[in-house]
Amino acid sequence: MKDLVEYIAKSIVDNPDDVKVTEAPSEDGVVFKLEVASEDRGRVIGREGRTAKAIRTLLRIVAIKQNTHASLEIV
């Protein structure tokens, strides 16, 4: 799942070398923290948060297939 978030983020941003995804366990499952360059933050979030919502939806689908719960935080 971490690879999926990293792949999507690197495809969207202008500075793919600055993309960093960390994984932290939580009570429900896993929390992924996505860090990008400050000038790319708007690209990852998208208009009205649509891009971020789409990434979270894809992440949720993969997590359901693996019988776990996953969430995404954009730092």
DRENGU-255317 format. One record per atom (N, C-alpha, C): residue number from 1; residue in one letter; atom name; x, y, z. Coordinates in nm, 2 decimals. Example, Ala and Ser with C-alpha at 12.3 -4.5 7.8 and 13.67 -1.06 7.14 Angstrom:
2
+-----+------+------+--------+--------+--------+
!  nr ! rest ! atom !     xx !     yy !     zz !
+-----+------+------+--------+--------+--------+
!   1 !    A !    N !   1.32 !  -0.57 !   0.78 !
!   1 !    A !   CA !   1.23 !  -0.45 !   0.78 !
!   1 !    A !    C !   1.32 !  -0.33 !   0.78 !
!   2 !    S !    N !   1.28 !  -0.22 !   0.71 !
!   2 !    S !   CA !   1.37 !  -0.11 !   0.71 !
!   2 !    S !    C !   1.29 !   0.00 !   0.79 !
+-----+------+------+--------+--------+--------+
***
This chain:
75
+-----+------+------+--------+--------+--------+
!  nr ! rest ! atom !     xx !     yy !     zz !
+-----+------+------+--------+--------+--------+
!   1 !    M !    N !   0.08 !  -0.12 !   0.00 !
!   1 !    M !   CA !   0.00 !   0.00 !   0.00 !
!   1 !    M !    C !   0.09 !   0.13 !   0.00 !
!   2 !    K !    N !   0.20 !   0.12 !   0.07 !
!   2 !    K !   CA !   0.29 !   0.23 !   0.07 !
!   2 !    K !    C !   0.34 !   0.26 !  -0.07 !
!   3 !    D !    N !   0.37 !   0.16 !  -0.14 !
!   3 !    D !   CA !   0.42 !   0.18 !  -0.28 !
!   3 !    D !    C !   0.31 !   0.24 !  -0.37 !
!   4 !    L !    N !   0.19 !   0.21 !  -0.35 !
!   4 !    L !   CA !   0.08 !   0.27 !  -0.42 !
!   4 !    L !    C !   0.07 !   0.42 !  -0.40 !
!   5 !    V !    N !   0.07 !   0.46 !  -0.27 !
!   5 !    V !   CA !   0.07 !   0.60 !  -0.24 !
!   5 !    V !    C !   0.19 !   0.68 !  -0.30 !
!   6 !    E !    N !   0.30 !   0.62 !  -0.28 !
!   6 !    E !   CA !   0.43 !   0.68 !  -0.33 !
!   6 !    E !    C !   0.42 !   0.69 !  -0.49 !
!   7 !    Y !    N !   0.38 !   0.59 !  -0.56 !
!   7 !    Y !   CA !   0.37 !   0.59 !  -0.70 !
!   7 !    Y !    C !   0.27 !   0.70 !  -0.75 !
!   8 !    I !    N !   0.16 !   0.71 !  -0.69 !
!   8 !    I !   CA !   0.06 !   0.81 !  -0.73 !
!   8 !    I !    C !   0.11 !   0.95 !  -0.70 !
!   9 !    A !    N !   0.17 !   0.97 !  -0.59 !
!   9 !    A !   CA !   0.22 !   1.10 !  -0.55 !
!   9 !    A !    C !   0.33 !   1.15 !  -0.65 !
!  10 !    K !    N !   0.42 !   1.06 !  -0.68 !
!  10 !    K !   CA !   0.53 !   1.09 !  -0.77 !
!  10 !    K !    C !   0.49 !   1.12 !  -0.91 !
!  11 !    S !    N !   0.38 !   1.06 !  -0.95 !
!  11 !    S !   CA !   0.32 !   1.08 !  -1.08 !
!  11 !    S !    C !   0.26 !   1.22 !  -1.09 !
!  12 !    I !    N !   0.21 !   1.27 !  -0.98 !
!  12 !    I !   CA !   0.14 !   1.40 !  -0.98 !
!  12 !    I !    C !   0.23 !   1.52 !  -0.97 !
!  13 !    V !    N !   0.33 !   1.51 !  -0.88 !
!  13 !    V !   CA !   0.41 !   1.63 !  -0.84 !
!  13 !    V !    C !   0.52 !   1.67 !  -0.95 !
!  14 !    D !    N !   0.57 !   1.79 !  -0.93 !
!  14 !    D !   CA !   0.68 !   1.83 !  -1.02 !
!  14 !    D !    C !   0.82 !   1.78 !  -0.96 !
!  15 !    N !    N !   0.83 !   1.77 !  -0.83 !
!  15 !    N !   CA !   0.95 !   1.72 !  -0.77 !
!  15 !    N !    C !   0.94 !   1.58 !  -0.71 !
!  16 !    P !    N !   0.94 !   1.48 !  -0.79 !
!  16 !    P !   CA !   0.92 !   1.34 !  -0.74 !
!  16 !    P !    C !   1.03 !   1.30 !  -0.64 !
!  17 !    D !    N !   1.14 !   1.36 !  -0.64 !
!  17 !    D !   CA !   1.25 !   1.32 !  -0.54 !
!  17 !    D !    C !   1.21 !   1.37 !  -0.40 !
!  18 !    D !    N !   1.13 !   1.46 !  -0.38 !
!  18 !    D !   CA !   1.09 !   1.52 !  -0.25 !
!  18 !    D !    C !   0.97 !   1.44 !  -0.19 !
!  19 !    V !    N !   0.92 !   1.34 !  -0.26 !
!  19 !    V !   CA !   0.80 !   1.27 !  -0.20 !
!  19 !    V !    C !   0.86 !   1.16 !  -0.10 !
!  20 !    K !    N !   0.79 !   1.17 !   0.02 !
!  20 !    K !   CA !   0.83 !   1.07 !   0.12 !
!  20 !    K !    C !   0.70 !   1.02 !   0.18 !
!  21 !    V !    N !   0.69 !   0.89 !   0.19 !
!  21 !    V !   CA !   0.57 !   0.82 !   0.25 !
!  21 !    V !    C !   0.62 !   0.74 !   0.37 !
!  22 !    T !    N !   0.57 !   0.77 !   0.49 !
!  22 !    T !   CA !   0.60 !   0.70 !   0.61 !
!  22 !    T !    C !   0.47 !   0.62 !   0.66 !
!  23 !    E !    N !   0.50 !   0.51 !   0.72 !
!  23 !    E !   CA !   0.39 !   0.42 !   0.76 !
!  23 !    E !    C !   0.39 !   0.41 !   0.91 !
!  24 !    A !    N !   0.28 !   0.43 !   0.98 !
!  24 !    A !   CA !   0.27 !   0.42 !   1.12 !
!  24 !    A !    C !   0.15 !   0.34 !   1.16 !
!  25 !    P !    N !   0.17 !   0.24 !   1.25 !
!  25 !    P !   CA !   0.05 !   0.16 !   1.30 !
!  25 !    P !    C !  -0.04 !   0.25 !   1.38 !
!  26 !    S !    N !  -0.17 !   0.22 !   1.38 !
!  26 !    S !   CA !  -0.27 !   0.28 !   1.46 !
!  26 !    S !    C !  -0.36 !   0.18 !   1.52 !
!  27 !    E !    N !  -0.46 !   0.22 !   1.59 !
!  27 !    E !   CA !  -0.55 !   0.13 !   1.66 !
!  27 !    E !    C !  -0.63 !   0.05 !   1.56 !
!  28 !    D !    N !  -0.67 !   0.11 !   1.45 !
!  28 !    D !   CA !  -0.76 !   0.05 !   1.35 !
!  28 !    D !    C !  -0.67 !  -0.03 !   1.24 !
!  29 !    G !    N !  -0.56 !   0.02 !   1.21 !
!  29 !    G !   CA !  -0.48 !  -0.04 !   1.10 !
!  29 !    G !    C !  -0.35 !   0.04 !   1.08 !
!  30 !    V !    N !  -0.34 !   0.11 !   0.97 !
!  30 !    V !   CA !  -0.22 !   0.18 !   0.93 !
!  30 !    V !    C !  -0.25 !   0.32 !   0.89 !
!  31 !    V !    N !  -0.16 !   0.41 !   0.93 !
!  31 !    V !   CA !  -0.17 !   0.55 !   0.89 !
!  31 !    V !    C !  -0.05 !   0.58 !   0.80 !
!  32 !    F !    N !  -0.08 !   0.63 !   0.68 !
!  32 !    F !   CA !   0.03 !   0.67 !   0.59 !
!  32 !    F !    C !   0.04 !   0.82 !   0.59 !
!  33 !    K !    N !   0.16 !   0.87 !   0.61 !
!  33 !    K !   CA !   0.19 !   1.01 !   0.61 !
!  33 !    K !    C !   0.27 !   1.05 !   0.48 !
!  34 !    L !    N !   0.21 !   1.14 !   0.40 !
!  34 !    L !   CA !   0.27 !   1.17 !   0.27 !
!  34 !    L !    C !   0.33 !   1.31 !   0.29 !
!  35 !    E !    N !   0.45 !   1.32 !   0.26 !
!  35 !    E !   CA !   0.52 !   1.45 !   0.26 !
!  35 !    E !    C !   0.57 !   1.48 !   0.12 !
!  36 !    V !    N !   0.54 !   1.61 !   0.08 !
!  36 !    V !   CA !   0.58 !   1.65 !  -0.06 !
!  36 !    V !    C !   0.64 !   1.79 !  -0.04 !
!  37 !    A !    N !   0.71 !   1.84 !  -0.14 !
!  37 !    A !   CA !   0.76 !   1.98 !  -0.14 !
!  37 !    A !    C !   0.64 !   2.08 !  -0.13 !
!  38 !    S !    N !   0.67 !   2.19 !  -0.06 !
!  38 !    S !   CA !   0.57 !   2.29 !  -0.04 !
!  38 !    S !    C !   0.50 !   2.34 !  -0.16 !
!  39 !    E !    N !   0.57 !   2.35 !  -0.27 !
!  39 !    E !   CA !   0.51 !   2.40 !  -0.40 !
!  39 !    E !    C !   0.42 !   2.29 !  -0.46 !
!  40 !    D !    N !   0.44 !   2.16 !  -0.42 !
!  40 !    D !   CA !   0.36 !   2.05 !  -0.48 !
!  40 !    D !    C !   0.24 !   2.02 !  -0.39 !
!  41 !    R !    N !   0.23 !   2.07 !  -0.28 !
!  41 !    R !   CA !   0.12 !   2.04 !  -0.19 !
!  41 !    R !    C !  -0.02 !   2.06 !  -0.25 !
!  42 !    G !    N !  -0.03 !   2.17 !  -0.32 !
!  42 !    G !   CA !  -0.16 !   2.20 !  -0.39 !
!  42 !    G !    C !  -0.20 !   2.10 !  -0.50 !
!  43 !    R !    N !  -0.10 !   2.04 !  -0.56 !
!  43 !    R !   CA !  -0.12 !   1.94 !  -0.67 !
!  43 !    R !    C !  -0.17 !   1.81 !  -0.60 !
!  44 !    V !    N !  -0.12 !   1.78 !  -0.49 !
!  44 !    V !   CA !  -0.16 !   1.65 !  -0.42 !
!  44 !    V !    C !  -0.30 !   1.66 !  -0.36 !
!  45 !    I !    N !  -0.33 !   1.78 !  -0.31 !
!  45 !    I !   CA !  -0.46 !   1.80 !  -0.25 !
!  45 !    I !    C !  -0.57 !   1.82 !  -0.36 !
!  46 !    G !    N !  -0.54 !   1.90 !  -0.46 !
!  46 !    G !   CA !  -0.63 !   1.92 !  -0.57 !
!  46 !    G !    C !  -0.74 !   2.02 !  -0.54 !
!  47 !    R !    N !  -0.82 !   2.05 !  -0.63 !
!  47 !    R !   CA !  -0.92 !   2.15 !  -0.61 !
!  47 !    R !    C !  -1.03 !   2.09 !  -0.52 !
!  48 !    E !    N !  -1.06 !   2.17 !  -0.42 !
!  48 !    E !   CA !  -1.15 !   2.12 !  -0.32 !
!  48 !    E !    C !  -1.12 !   1.99 !  -0.26 !
!  49 !    G !    N !  -0.99 !   1.94 !  -0.26 !
!  49 !    G !   CA !  -0.95 !   1.82 !  -0.21 !
!  49 !    G !    C !  -0.99 !   1.70 !  -0.29 !
!  50 !    R !    N !  -1.02 !   1.71 !  -0.41 !
!  50 !    R !   CA !  -1.06 !   1.60 !  -0.49 !
!  50 !    R !    C !  -0.95 !   1.50 !  -0.52 !
!  51 !    T !    N !  -0.83 !   1.54 !  -0.54 !
!  51 !    T !   CA !  -0.72 !   1.45 !  -0.57 !
!  51 !    T !    C !  -0.69 !   1.37 !  -0.44 !
!  52 !    A !    N !  -0.68 !   1.44 !  -0.33 !
!  52 !    A !   CA !  -0.66 !   1.37 !  -0.20 !
!  52 !    A !    C !  -0.76 !   1.27 !  -0.17 !
!  53 !    K !    N !  -0.89 !   1.31 !  -0.20 !
!  53 !    K !   CA !  -1.00 !   1.22 !  -0.17 !
!  53 !    K !    C !  -0.99 !   1.09 !  -0.26 !
!  54 !    A !    N !  -0.95 !   1.11 !  -0.39 !
!  54 !    A !   CA !  -0.93 !   1.00 !  -0.48 !
!  54 !    A !    C !  -0.82 !   0.91 !  -0.43 !
!  55 !    I !    N !  -0.71 !   0.96 !  -0.39 !
!  55 !    I !   CA !  -0.60 !   0.88 !  -0.34 !
!  55 !    I !    C !  -0.65 !   0.80 !  -0.22 !
!  56 !    R !    N !  -0.72 !   0.87 !  -0.13 !
!  56 !    R !   CA !  -0.77 !   0.80 !  -0.01 !
!  56 !    R !    C !  -0.87 !   0.69 !  -0.04 !
!  57 !    T !    N !  -0.95 !   0.71 !  -0.15 !
!  57 !    T !   CA !  -1.04 !   0.60 !  -0.19 !
!  57 !    T !    C !  -0.97 !   0.48 !  -0.24 !
!  58 !    L !    N !  -0.87 !   0.50 !  -0.32 !
!  58 !    L !   CA !  -0.79 !   0.39 !  -0.38 !
!  58 !    L !    C !  -0.72 !   0.32 !  -0.26 !
!  59 !    L !    N !  -0.66 !   0.39 !  -0.17 !
!  59 !    L !   CA !  -0.60 !   0.33 !  -0.05 !
!  59 !    L !    C !  -0.69 !   0.25 !   0.03 !
!  60 !    R !    N !  -0.81 !   0.30 !   0.05 !
!  60 !    R !   CA !  -0.92 !   0.23 !   0.12 !
!  60 !    R !    C !  -0.96 !   0.10 !   0.05 !
!  61 !    I !    N !  -0.97 !   0.10 !  -0.08 !
!  61 !    I !   CA !  -1.00 !  -0.02 !  -0.15 !
!  61 !    I !    C !  -0.89 !  -0.13 !  -0.14 !
!  62 !    V !    N !  -0.77 !  -0.09 !  -0.15 !
!  62 !    V !   CA !  -0.66 !  -0.19 !  -0.13 !
!  62 !    V !    C !  -0.66 !  -0.24 !   0.01 !
!  63 !    A !    N !  -0.68 !  -0.16 !   0.11 !
!  63 !    A !   CA !  -0.69 !  -0.20 !   0.25 !
!  63 !    A !    C !  -0.80 !  -0.30 !   0.27 !
!  64 !    I !    N !  -0.91 !  -0.28 !   0.22 !
!  64 !    I !   CA !  -1.03 !  -0.37 !   0.23 !
!  64 !    I !    C !  -0.99 !  -0.50 !   0.18 !
!  65 !    K !    N !  -0.93 !  -0.51 !   0.06 !
!  65 !    K !   CA !  -0.89 !  -0.64 !   0.01 !
!  65 !    K !    C !  -0.79 !  -0.71 !   0.09 !
!  66 !    Q !    N !  -0.71 !  -0.64 !   0.18 !
!  66 !    Q !   CA !  -0.62 !  -0.70 !   0.27 !
!  66 !    Q !    C !  -0.67 !  -0.71 !   0.41 !
!  67 !    N !    N !  -0.80 !  -0.69 !   0.43 !
!  67 !    N !   CA !  -0.87 !  -0.70 !   0.56 !
!  67 !    N !    C !  -0.80 !  -0.61 !   0.66 !
!  68 !    T !    N !  -0.78 !  -0.49 !   0.63 !
!  68 !    T !   CA !  -0.72 !  -0.40 !   0.73 !
!  68 !    T !    C !  -0.78 !  -0.26 !   0.70 !
!  69 !    H !    N !  -0.74 !  -0.16 !   0.78 !
!  69 !    H !   CA !  -0.79 !  -0.03 !   0.76 !
!  69 !    H !    C !  -0.67 !   0.06 !   0.74 !
!  70 !    A !    N !  -0.68 !   0.16 !   0.65 !
!  70 !    A !   CA !  -0.57 !   0.25 !   0.62 !
!  70 !    A !    C !  -0.62 !   0.39 !   0.60 !
!  71 !    S !    N !  -0.54 !   0.48 !   0.64 !
!  71 !    S !   CA !  -0.58 !   0.62 !   0.62 !
!  71 !    S !    C !  -0.46 !   0.70 !   0.57 !
!  72 !    L !    N !  -0.48 !   0.82 !   0.52 !
!  72 !    L !   CA !  -0.37 !   0.90 !   0.46 !
!  72 !    L !    C !  -0.38 !   1.04 !   0.52 !
!  73 !    E !    N !  -0.26 !   1.08 !   0.56 !
!  73 !    E !   CA !  -0.25 !   1.22 !   0.61 !
!  73 !    E !    C !  -0.14 !   1.29 !   0.52 !
!  74 !    I !    N !  -0.18 !   1.41 !   0.47 !
!  74 !    I !   CA !  -0.09 !   1.49 !   0.39 !
!  74 !    I !    C !  -0.02 !   1.59 !   0.48 !
!  75 !    V !    N !   0.11 !   1.57 !   0.50 !
!  75 !    V !   CA !   0.18 !   1.66 !   0.60 !
!  75 !    V !    C !   0.24 !   1.78 !   0.52 !
+-----+------+------+--------+--------+--------+
***
